[in-house]
Amino acid sequence: DMSGDELVQQMLGLYSAAIQELSRQVTVSCADRGQLMIEIWMSQAKLLQWWMQKMMETRIQMQVQLESLQKQNSDIVGSMLQKVDIEQVLKDKDRKIAELENQLIRVETDQIQSEENRNALQRSLDKAKKLYDDAKKKRQVAGCLTLKSTV
């Protein structure tokens, strides 16, 4: 289980060994050509290493950006969940307020009915007192008449 970087480094080592062997063999017949092969290979190897370094730096930058985006995403999701929770709490509060308003209406209605009943009872009581007072007066008048007729 090698990483991509390790694999490239291993392959670069193998290619370097192969090129050095080839350039040694070419150098036997023509030193300038052998030297040129080595210089070309070294330039290519440096370019490849530079490119790999840039790729590594880019990967690190991208990982940092990814982690930052993941954190932002997590924060956003947390905010959204919190918003959903707040919205649910608000809906629950609105529902509770509506229930309490309905209860208040029922209580006010019951109070009005109780007031009407109390007023009706008061009127009945007042009528009963008046009837009692009228009956009492009639009894007194009748009592007085009886006394006058006996005298």
C-alpha positions as CSV (number, residue, x, y, z in Angstrom):
1,D,0.0,0.0,0.0
2,M,2.1,2.9,-1.3
3,S,0.9,6.4,-1.6
4,G,1.1,8.1,-5.0
5,D,4.1,10.1,-3.9
6,E,6.0,7.0,-2.8
7,L,5.2,5.2,-6.0
8,V,6.4,8.2,-8.1
9,Q,9.6,8.4,-6.0
10,Q,10.3,4.7,-6.4
11,M,9.6,4.9,-10.2
12,L,11.9,7.9,-10.4
13,G,14.6,6.0,-8.7
14,L,14.2,3.0,-11.1
15,Y,14.2,5.3,-14.2
16,S,17.3,7.2,-12.9
17,A,19.1,3.9,-12.5
18,A,18.1,2.8,-16.0
19,I,19.1,6.2,-17.6
20,Q,22.5,6.1,-15.8
21,E,23.1,2.6,-17.1
22,L,22.1,3.7,-20.6
23,S,24.2,6.8,-20.5
24,R,27.2,4.8,-19.2
25,Q,26.8,2.5,-22.2
26,V,26.4,5.4,-24.6
27,T,29.4,7.2,-23.0
28,V,31.6,4.2,-24.0
29,S,31.0,4.9,-27.7
30,C,30.5,8.8,-27.4
31,A,31.3,10.7,-24.2
32,D,29.4,13.8,-25.3
33,R,26.2,11.9,-26.0
34,G,26.4,10.1,-22.7
35,Q,26.9,13.4,-20.9
36,L,24.0,15.0,-22.8
37,M,21.7,12.1,-21.9
38,I,22.6,12.6,-18.2
39,E,22.0,16.3,-18.3
40,I,18.6,15.9,-20.1
41,W,17.6,13.3,-17.5
42,M,18.7,15.5,-14.6
43,S,16.7,18.4,-16.0
44,Q,13.7,16.2,-16.4
45,A,14.1,14.8,-12.9
46,K,14.4,18.3,-11.4
47,L,11.3,19.4,-13.4
48,L,9.4,16.3,-12.2
49,Q,10.4,17.0,-8.6
50,W,9.4,20.6,-8.8
51,W,6.1,19.6,-10.3
52,M,5.5,17.1,-7.5
53,Q,6.4,19.7,-4.9
54,K,3.9,22.1,-6.4
55,M,1.3,19.4,-6.5
56,M,2.0,18.6,-2.8
57,E,1.6,22.3,-1.9
58,T,-1.6,22.5,-3.9
59,R,-2.9,19.4,-2.3
60,I,-2.1,20.8,1.2
61,Q,-3.8,24.1,0.3
62,M,-6.9,22.2,-1.0
63,Q,-7.0,20.1,2.2
64,V,-6.9,23.3,4.3
65,Q,-9.7,24.8,2.1
66,L,-11.7,21.6,2.3
67,E,-11.4,21.6,6.1
68,S,-12.5,25.2,6.2
69,L,-15.4,24.5,3.9
70,Q,-16.4,21.4,6.0
71,K,-16.3,23.6,9.1
72,Q,-18.4,26.3,7.4
73,N,-20.8,23.6,6.2
74,S,-21.0,22.2,9.7
75,D,-21.7,25.6,11.1
76,I,-24.3,26.3,8.4
77,V,-26.0,22.9,9.1
78,G,-25.8,23.6,12.8
79,S,-27.4,27.1,12.2
80,M,-30.0,25.5,10.0
81,L,-30.8,22.9,12.6
82,Q,-30.9,25.6,15.2
83,K,-33.2,27.6,13.0
84,V,-35.4,24.6,12.5
85,D,-35.5,24.1,16.2
86,I,-36.3,27.8,16.8
87,E,-39.0,27.6,14.1
88,Q,-40.4,24.5,15.8
89,V,-40.3,26.3,19.2
90,L,-42.1,29.3,17.6
91,K,-44.7,27.1,16.1
92,D,-45.2,25.4,19.4
93,K,-45.5,28.8,21.1
94,D,-47.9,30.0,18.5
95,R,-50.0,26.9,19.0
96,K,-49.9,27.4,22.8
97,I,-50.9,31.0,22.4
98,A,-53.8,30.0,20.2
99,E,-54.9,27.4,22.8
100,L,-54.6,30.0,25.6
101,E,-56.6,32.6,23.5
102,N,-59.3,29.9,23.0
103,Q,-59.3,29.2,26.7
104,L,-59.6,32.9,27.5
105,I,-62.5,33.2,25.1
106,R,-64.2,30.3,26.8
107,V,-63.5,31.8,30.2
108,E,-64.8,35.2,29.1
109,T,-67.9,33.5,27.6
110,D,-68.4,31.6,30.8
111,Q,-68.0,34.8,32.8
112,I,-70.6,36.6,30.6
113,Q,-72.9,33.6,31.0
114,S,-72.3,33.6,34.8
115,E,-72.9,37.4,34.9
116,E,-76.1,36.9,32.9
117,N,-77.1,34.0,35.3
118,R,-76.2,36.2,38.3
119,N,-78.2,39.0,36.9
120,A,-81.1,36.7,36.2
121,L,-80.9,35.3,39.8
122,Q,-80.7,38.9,41.1
123,R,-83.8,39.8,39.2
124,S,-85.5,36.7,40.5
125,L,-84.4,37.5,44.0
126,D,-85.6,41.1,43.6
127,K,-89.0,39.9,42.3
128,A,-89.2,37.4,45.2
129,K,-88.4,40.2,47.7
130,K,-91.0,42.5,46.0
131,L,-93.5,39.8,46.1
132,Y,-92.7,39.1,49.8
133,D,-92.8,42.8,50.6
134,D,-96.1,43.2,48.7
135,A,-97.5,40.1,50.5
136,K,-96.3,41.6,53.8
137,K,-97.9,44.9,53.1
138,K,-101.1,43.2,52.1
139,R,-101.0,41.2,55.3
140,Q,-100.5,44.3,57.3
141,V,-103.3,46.1,55.5
142,A,-105.5,43.1,55.9
143,G,-104.5,43.0,59.6
144,C,-105.4,46.6,60.0
145,L,-108.7,46.2,58.3
146,T,-109.5,43.3,60.6
147,L,-108.6,45.4,63.6
148,K,-110.8,48.2,62.4
149,S,-113.7,46.0,61.7
150,T,-113.5,44.4,65.2
151,V,-113.4,47.8,66.9
